[in-house]
Amino acid sequence: MSKLFKYAFSDLYDISSGISSTKDQAGHGTPFASFRTVFNNIFLPDKLPDLMEVSEKEQKIYSIKKGDILITRTSETVDELAMSCVALKDYPQASYSGFVKRLRPKTEGIVYDRFMAFFLRSKYFRKVIECNTIMTLRASFNEDIFSFLDLYLPDYETQKRIGDLLYHMERKRENNAQINDNLQQQLRLLYDYWFTQFDFPDENGKPYRSSGGAMVWNSTLKAEIPLGWTVGVLSDCIAKVSTGLNPRDNFKLGNGSIRYITVKNLTMSGVLDFSGCDTIDETAQTLIHRRSDISKGDILFASIAPLGRCYLIEQNPTDWEINESVFSIRPNIEMTTAEFLYSYFTSPAFIKGATSSSTGSVFKGIRINTLLDTKVLIPPYRIASAFSAKVRGLFSMLDKNAAEISTLSGIRDWLLPMLMNGQATISD
């Protein structure tokens, strides 16, 4: 067993509040670390995506330096509270949000920044936060909680070996995620080129509309569409829509190892994010599957806003199932293809129209009948099929990279406690 040393959190770091800004200050000025940036990143991005107009004096007070930890201070739920983000370099002129606390190291040689980034996002520390959170209308992480939290850490050299290993794994994971973002962008561009600009390849391989392809006026859409295309409703293109099950009296969460997918696990990047999944047992999986009937080629569709979160199932699922807020959509393969239908569901035009048709007092969402009645421009099958042939490789790459991301995340989360307590070691 590796020896762990007990430290008072407040002996290791000074805690400071962020800047209270106004809407007029946002969008211009100097780099700014927002709540969103801190929440979504283990490490601060090399370039901060937001700007804030602040004075030179405020830049000094609310500065961000190498080794600083930014941590979310308030949230509606404990899950979003005290999520940390570590600065691995100085950020000249940058400031940080008032919804964030800054922890600045008091000494050198006790805490290693890369290690702390993973430690503070670990299940152990999340449990500590859950047990010590002040919960009124909102969860809160304040100076009082900070002052009596104790941390158990290995020595500095051990932290360095663990932190560097996990950091390189995280960079690989982030690289895969960036590749998937680029693949999604390619997919959207191709869909727009073929089905919005109507420059799909004609019989001679030239862009249809730009090369003078025949266009006809459609009174339903009040727009010109290619000759031979039809306007129908989504029920023409869909063979079946199913949903999963809500636990209620059906089964209990937390049993077994089957992952239970909700709308939170569907992403705008076209992959399933398995992090934070509840689990179910095989009996519950069988019960849900009678209703969901999910299989390869189906499209998972998040019925609750924000719309546009979809996933094209590349392999028959064996170790996960869906809940009732996730639609499983099976394409009518006599009319269209899964790749075309997925791209349509993630297109800006569909998202805008479907969002305006959404209902619900607490969570806005689209109902199955509303979805099926949505008007859609349907290309001839040969064109949809040609599109699928062109983009099918992108979907395979998305799925492969997503699987590797999931594996790396799992290994990372498993390794940290194993390395800390000496059950696993890093060879030179």
C-alpha positions as CSV (number, residue, x, y, z in Angstrom):
1,M,0.0,0.0,0.0
2,S,1.3,3.5,-0.9
3,K,1.4,5.9,2.1
4,L,-1.2,8.7,1.9
5,F,-0.7,12.0,3.8
6,K,-3.5,13.9,5.4
7,Y,-3.8,17.6,4.5
8,A,-6.3,20.2,5.3
9,F,-7.5,21.5,1.9
10,S,-7.2,25.1,3.2
11,D,-3.6,24.5,4.1
12,L,-2.8,23.7,0.5
13,Y,-4.7,26.4,-1.3
14,D,-6.0,30.0,-0.9
15,I,-9.6,30.4,-2.0
16,S,-10.9,33.5,-3.8
17,S,-14.2,34.4,-5.4
18,G,-14.6,35.4,-9.1
19,I,-15.7,38.6,-10.7
20,S,-19.3,39.8,-10.6
21,S,-19.8,41.0,-14.2
22,T,-22.7,42.4,-16.2
23,K,-24.1,41.4,-19.6
24,D,-22.7,44.6,-21.1
25,Q,-19.2,43.5,-20.2
26,A,-19.5,40.1,-21.9
27,G,-18.4,39.2,-25.5
28,H,-15.5,41.6,-25.7
29,G,-12.3,42.5,-23.8
30,T,-9.8,40.0,-22.4
31,P,-10.0,36.2,-22.0
32,F,-12.5,34.9,-19.5
33,A,-13.1,31.5,-17.8
34,S,-16.8,31.0,-17.6
35,F,-18.8,28.5,-15.5
36,R,-19.4,26.5,-18.7
37,T,-15.7,26.3,-19.5
38,V,-14.7,25.2,-16.0
39,F,-17.5,22.6,-15.8
40,N,-16.8,21.0,-19.2
41,N,-13.0,20.8,-19.0
42,I,-10.5,19.0,-16.7
43,F,-7.8,21.4,-17.8
44,L,-8.4,25.0,-19.0
45,P,-8.3,25.1,-22.8
46,D,-5.1,26.6,-24.3
47,K,-7.3,29.5,-25.6
48,L,-10.3,30.5,-23.5
49,P,-13.4,30.7,-25.6
50,D,-15.1,33.7,-23.8
51,L,-14.2,37.4,-23.4
52,M,-15.0,39.9,-20.6
53,E,-14.3,43.6,-20.4
54,V,-12.5,44.1,-17.1
55,S,-10.0,46.7,-15.7
56,E,-6.3,46.2,-15.2
57,K,-6.9,46.2,-11.5
58,E,-9.5,43.5,-11.8
59,Q,-7.2,41.4,-14.0
60,K,-4.7,41.3,-11.2
61,I,-7.3,40.5,-8.6
62,Y,-9.0,37.8,-10.6
63,S,-5.9,36.5,-12.4
64,I,-5.3,32.9,-13.5
65,K,-1.9,31.4,-13.1
66,K,-0.3,28.0,-13.6
67,G,-1.4,25.6,-10.8
68,D,-4.6,27.4,-10.1
69,I,-7.8,25.3,-9.7
70,L,-11.1,26.9,-10.8
71,I,-14.0,25.2,-9.1
72,T,-17.8,25.7,-9.7
73,R,-19.2,27.2,-6.5
74,T,-23.0,27.0,-7.0
75,S,-25.5,24.9,-8.9
76,E,-29.0,23.6,-8.9
77,T,-27.8,20.1,-8.4
78,V,-24.9,18.5,-6.5
79,D,-23.7,16.9,-9.7
80,E,-22.6,20.2,-11.1
81,L,-21.1,21.6,-7.9
82,A,-17.3,21.8,-7.2
83,M,-16.4,20.6,-10.7
84,S,-12.8,21.5,-11.1
85,C,-10.6,22.8,-13.9
86,V,-6.8,23.2,-13.6
87,A,-4.6,25.8,-15.3
88,L,-1.4,24.3,-16.7
89,K,0.0,27.7,-17.7
90,D,-0.4,31.4,-16.9
91,Y,-3.2,33.2,-18.6
92,P,-2.1,36.9,-19.0
93,Q,-5.0,39.4,-18.6
94,A,-7.6,36.6,-18.1
95,S,-10.2,36.7,-15.4
96,Y,-12.8,34.2,-14.1
97,S,-16.6,34.0,-13.4
98,G,-18.3,34.9,-10.1
99,F,-19.9,31.5,-10.3
100,V,-16.5,30.0,-9.8
101,K,-14.0,29.9,-7.0
102,R,-10.2,30.0,-7.5
103,L,-7.9,27.8,-5.5
104,R,-4.3,29.0,-5.6
105,P,-1.5,26.8,-4.3
106,K,0.2,28.2,-1.1
107,T,3.4,26.1,-1.4
108,E,5.4,24.2,-3.9
109,G,6.3,20.5,-3.9
110,I,3.2,19.2,-2.1
111,V,0.5,19.1,-4.8
112,Y,1.1,18.4,-8.5
113,D,-1.3,20.2,-10.8
114,R,-1.9,17.4,-13.3
115,F,-2.6,14.9,-10.4
116,M,-5.0,17.3,-8.7
117,A,-7.0,17.7,-11.9
118,F,-7.9,14.0,-11.8
119,F,-8.1,13.7,-8.1
120,L,-10.7,16.5,-7.7
121,R,-12.8,14.9,-10.5
122,S,-12.5,11.4,-9.0
123,K,-15.4,9.4,-7.5
124,Y,-13.8,9.7,-4.1
125,F,-13.7,13.6,-4.1
126,R,-17.2,13.7,-5.6
127,K,-18.4,11.6,-2.7
128,V,-16.8,14.0,-0.3
129,I,-18.6,17.0,-1.9
130,E,-21.9,15.2,-1.8
131,C,-21.5,14.5,1.9
132,N,-20.5,18.1,2.7
133,T,-22.7,20.2,0.4
134,I,-25.0,22.9,1.7
135,M,-28.3,22.5,-0.1
136,T,-31.0,25.1,0.1
137,L,-32.6,26.1,-3.2
138,R,-29.2,25.6,-4.8
139,A,-26.1,23.5,-3.9
140,S,-23.3,25.7,-2.7
141,F,-19.5,25.2,-2.2
142,N,-18.2,28.0,0.1
143,E,-15.3,29.0,2.3
144,D,-16.8,27.2,5.3
145,I,-17.0,23.8,3.5
146,F,-13.5,24.4,2.1
147,S,-12.0,25.2,5.6
148,F,-12.9,21.8,7.1
149,L,-12.3,19.4,4.2
150,D,-9.3,17.1,4.5
151,L,-7.5,15.4,1.6
152,Y,-5.5,12.2,1.6
153,L,-2.7,12.5,-1.0
154,P,0.4,10.4,-1.9
155,D,3.8,12.1,-1.9
156,Y,4.7,14.6,-4.6
157,E,6.8,12.2,-6.8
158,T,4.0,9.6,-6.8
159,Q,1.5,12.4,-7.7
160,K,3.8,13.4,-10.6
161,R,4.0,9.9,-12.0
162,I,0.3,9.3,-11.7
163,G,-0.6,12.8,-13.0
164,D,1.6,12.6,-16.1
165,L,0.3,9.1,-17.0
166,L,-3.3,10.2,-16.7
167,Y,-2.6,13.5,-18.5
168,H,-1.3,11.7,-21.6
169,M,-4.3,9.4,-21.6
170,E,-6.6,12.4,-21.3
171,R,-4.9,14.1,-24.2
172,K,-5.4,11.0,-26.4
173,R,-9.1,11.0,-25.3
174,E,-9.4,14.7,-26.2
175,N,-7.7,14.2,-29.5
176,N,-10.3,11.5,-30.4
177,A,-13.1,13.8,-29.4
178,Q,-11.7,16.5,-31.7
179,I,-11.5,14.1,-34.6
180,N,-15.1,13.2,-34.0
181,D,-16.1,16.8,-34.0
182,N,-14.4,17.2,-37.3
183,L,-16.1,14.1,-38.7
184,Q,-19.5,15.5,-37.6
185,Q,-18.7,18.8,-39.3
186,Q,-17.9,16.9,-42.5
187,L,-21.2,15.0,-42.2
188,R,-23.1,18.3,-41.8
189,L,-21.4,19.9,-44.7
190,L,-22.1,17.0,-47.0
191,Y,-25.8,16.9,-45.9
192,D,-26.1,20.6,-46.5
193,Y,-24.4,20.4,-49.9
194,W,-26.6,17.5,-51.1
195,F,-30.0,18.2,-49.5
196,T,-30.1,22.0,-48.8
197,Q,-28.1,23.4,-51.7
198,F,-29.2,20.4,-53.9
199,D,-25.7,20.0,-55.4
200,F,-25.7,16.2,-55.0
201,P,-23.9,14.5,-57.9
202,D,-26.0,14.3,-61.1
203,E,-25.8,11.4,-63.6
204,N,-22.5,12.8,-64.9
205,G,-21.0,13.3,-61.4
206,K,-21.5,17.1,-61.5
207,P,-23.3,19.2,-58.8
208,Y,-27.0,19.0,-59.7
209,R,-28.3,22.5,-59.2
210,S,-25.1,24.4,-60.1
211,S,-25.0,22.4,-63.3
212,G,-28.5,23.4,-64.3
213,G,-30.5,20.4,-62.9
214,A,-34.2,20.8,-63.3
215,M,-36.0,22.5,-60.3
216,V,-39.7,22.7,-59.8
217,W,-41.8,24.9,-57.5
218,N,-43.4,23.1,-54.5
219,S,-46.4,24.9,-53.0
220,T,-46.2,23.0,-49.7
221,L,-42.6,24.1,-49.0
222,K,-43.0,27.3,-50.9
223,A,-39.6,26.7,-52.5
224,E,-38.0,25.1,-55.5
225,I,-37.0,21.4,-55.2
226,P,-35.2,19.1,-57.6
227,L,-37.4,17.4,-60.2
228,G,-38.5,13.9,-59.0
229,W,-38.3,14.7,-55.3
230,T,-41.4,14.4,-53.2
231,V,-42.8,16.1,-50.1
232,G,-44.2,13.7,-47.5
233,V,-44.3,13.2,-43.7
234,L,-41.7,11.5,-41.5
235,S,-44.1,8.5,-41.1
236,D,-43.4,7.7,-44.8
237,C,-39.7,7.3,-43.9
238,I,-40.0,5.6,-40.6
239,A,-40.9,1.9,-40.2
240,K,-41.2,2.0,-36.4
241,V,-40.8,4.2,-33.4
242,S,-40.2,2.7,-30.0
243,T,-39.1,3.9,-26.5
244,G,-37.5,2.4,-23.5
245,L,-38.9,2.1,-20.0
246,N,-38.9,4.3,-16.9
247,P,-37.9,2.4,-13.7
248,R,-41.0,3.3,-11.6
249,D,-42.5,-0.1,-10.6
250,N,-40.7,-1.9,-13.4
251,F,-37.2,-2.4,-12.1
252,K,-34.5,-0.8,-9.8
253,L,-31.5,1.2,-10.9
254,G,-28.1,0.5,-9.6
255,N,-28.3,-3.3,-10.0
256,G,-26.2,-5.3,-12.5
257,S,-23.7,-4.0,-15.1
258,I,-26.1,-3.1,-18.0
259,R,-25.8,0.6,-18.8
260,Y,-29.1,2.5,-18.7
261,I,-29.1,5.2,-21.4
262,T,-31.1,8.5,-20.9
263,V,-31.2,11.6,-23.0
264,K,-28.2,12.9,-21.0
265,N,-26.1,10.3,-22.6
266,L,-27.0,11.4,-26.2
267,T,-24.7,14.1,-27.5
268,M,-24.7,16.7,-30.3
269,S,-21.5,15.0,-31.6
270,G,-23.3,11.8,-32.6
271,V,-21.9,9.5,-30.0
272,L,-23.1,7.9,-26.8
273,D,-21.4,9.3,-23.7
274,F,-21.6,6.5,-21.1
275,S,-20.2,8.5,-18.3
276,G,-22.5,8.8,-15.3
277,C,-24.7,6.0,-16.5
278,D,-27.0,4.2,-14.1
279,T,-27.0,0.5,-14.4
280,I,-29.6,-2.3,-14.5
281,D,-29.6,-6.0,-14.4
282,E,-30.3,-8.5,-17.2
283,T,-33.9,-9.0,-16.1
284,A,-34.5,-5.3,-16.5
285,Q,-32.7,-5.3,-19.8
286,T,-35.0,-8.1,-21.1
287,L,-38.0,-6.2,-19.9
288,I,-37.0,-2.9,-21.6
289,H,-36.0,-4.6,-24.8
290,R,-39.4,-6.0,-25.3
291,R,-40.5,-2.4,-25.8
292,S,-37.5,-0.7,-27.2
293,D,-36.4,-3.5,-29.7
294,I,-33.2,-1.5,-30.3
295,S,-30.9,-3.0,-33.0
296,K,-28.2,-2.1,-35.5
297,G,-29.3,0.5,-37.9
298,D,-31.8,2.2,-35.6
299,I,-31.5,5.8,-34.7
300,L,-31.6,6.9,-31.0
301,F,-33.3,10.3,-30.7
302,A,-33.5,12.5,-27.6
303,S,-37.1,13.5,-27.4
304,I,-36.4,16.2,-24.8
305,A,-34.8,19.6,-25.6
306,P,-32.2,20.4,-26.8
307,L,-33.2,18.4,-29.9
308,G,-30.7,17.2,-32.4
309,R,-29.0,14.7,-30.0
310,C,-29.0,11.5,-32.0
311,Y,-27.0,8.3,-32.3
312,L,-26.9,5.8,-35.2
313,I,-26.5,2.3,-33.8
314,E,-23.5,0.7,-35.5
315,Q,-23.6,-2.7,-33.6
316,N,-26.4,-4.6,-32.0
317,P,-26.4,-3.5,-28.3
318,T,-25.5,-6.1,-25.8
319,D,-24.7,-4.2,-22.6
320,W,-27.0,-1.2,-22.7
321,E,-30.6,-0.2,-23.0
322,I,-32.7,3.0,-23.2
323,N,-35.2,4.8,-21.0
324,E,-38.6,6.1,-22.1
325,S,-37.4,9.6,-23.1
326,V,-35.2,8.1,-25.8
327,F,-36.9,7.2,-29.1
328,S,-35.6,4.3,-31.1
329,I,-36.4,5.1,-34.8
330,R,-36.2,2.4,-37.4
331,P,-35.9,3.7,-41.0
332,N,-38.3,2.5,-43.7
333,I,-35.6,1.1,-45.9
334,E,-37.8,1.0,-48.9
335,M,-38.0,4.8,-48.8
336,T,-34.7,6.1,-47.3
337,T,-31.6,5.2,-45.4
338,A,-30.5,5.4,-41.8
339,E,-27.6,7.8,-42.6
340,F,-29.9,10.2,-44.4
341,L,-32.5,10.1,-41.7
342,Y,-29.9,10.7,-39.0
343,S,-28.5,13.7,-40.9
344,Y,-32.0,15.1,-41.3
345,F,-32.7,14.8,-37.5
346,T,-29.4,16.7,-36.8
347,S,-30.0,19.4,-39.4
348,P,-30.6,23.0,-38.3
349,A,-33.9,23.2,-40.3
350,F,-35.4,20.1,-38.5
351,I,-34.2,21.2,-35.1
352,K,-35.7,24.7,-35.5
353,G,-39.0,23.3,-36.7
354,A,-39.2,20.5,-34.1
355,T,-38.3,22.8,-31.3
356,S,-41.1,25.1,-32.1
357,S,-43.5,22.1,-32.0
358,S,-42.2,20.9,-28.6
359,T,-44.5,20.9,-25.6
360,G,-44.1,20.5,-21.9
361,S,-44.2,22.6,-18.8
362,V,-41.0,21.4,-17.1
363,F,-39.1,19.7,-19.9
364,K,-39.9,20.7,-23.5
365,G,-40.0,17.8,-25.8
366,I,-41.5,16.4,-29.0
367,R,-44.2,13.7,-29.0
368,I,-44.1,10.7,-31.3
369,N,-47.2,11.7,-33.3
370,T,-45.9,15.2,-33.8
371,L,-42.6,13.8,-35.0
372,L,-44.3,11.4,-37.4
373,D,-46.5,14.2,-38.8
374,T,-43.5,16.4,-39.6
375,K,-43.3,17.4,-43.3
376,V,-40.1,16.3,-44.9
377,L,-38.5,16.6,-48.4
378,I,-37.8,13.1,-49.6
379,P,-35.1,12.5,-52.2
380,P,-35.3,9.5,-54.5
381,Y,-33.9,6.4,-52.9
382,R,-30.9,6.2,-55.2
383,I,-29.7,9.6,-54.0
384,A,-30.2,8.8,-50.4
385,S,-28.4,5.5,-50.9
386,A,-25.5,7.2,-52.7
387,F,-25.3,9.7,-49.8
388,S,-25.2,6.7,-47.3
389,A,-22.4,5.0,-49.3
390,K,-20.3,8.2,-49.1
391,V,-20.7,8.9,-45.4
392,R,-20.9,5.4,-44.0
393,G,-17.2,5.4,-43.3
394,L,-17.6,8.6,-41.2
395,F,-20.1,6.8,-38.9
396,S,-17.8,3.9,-38.5
397,M,-14.9,6.2,-37.6
398,L,-17.1,8.1,-35.1
399,D,-18.1,4.9,-33.4
400,K,-14.6,3.5,-33.3
401,N,-13.2,6.7,-31.8
402,A,-16.1,6.9,-29.3
403,A,-15.4,3.4,-28.1
404,E,-11.8,4.3,-27.6
405,I,-12.8,7.4,-25.7
406,S,-15.0,5.3,-23.4
407,T,-12.3,2.8,-22.8
408,L,-9.7,5.4,-22.0
409,S,-12.2,7.1,-19.6
410,G,-12.8,3.8,-17.9
411,I,-9.1,3.0,-17.5
412,R,-8.4,6.5,-16.2
413,D,-11.1,6.3,-13.6
414,W,-10.0,2.8,-12.5
415,L,-6.3,3.6,-12.5
416,L,-6.3,6.6,-10.1
417,P,-7.4,4.8,-6.9
418,M,-5.3,1.7,-7.8
419,L,-2.2,3.8,-8.3
420,M,-2.8,5.8,-5.2
421,N,-3.2,2.8,-2.9
422,G,-0.3,0.9,-4.5
423,Q,-2.4,-1.9,-6.0
424,A,-1.0,-0.8,-9.4
425,T,2.4,0.7,-10.2
426,I,4.0,2.7,-13.0
427,S,7.2,1.2,-14.4
428,D,10.1,3.5,-15.4
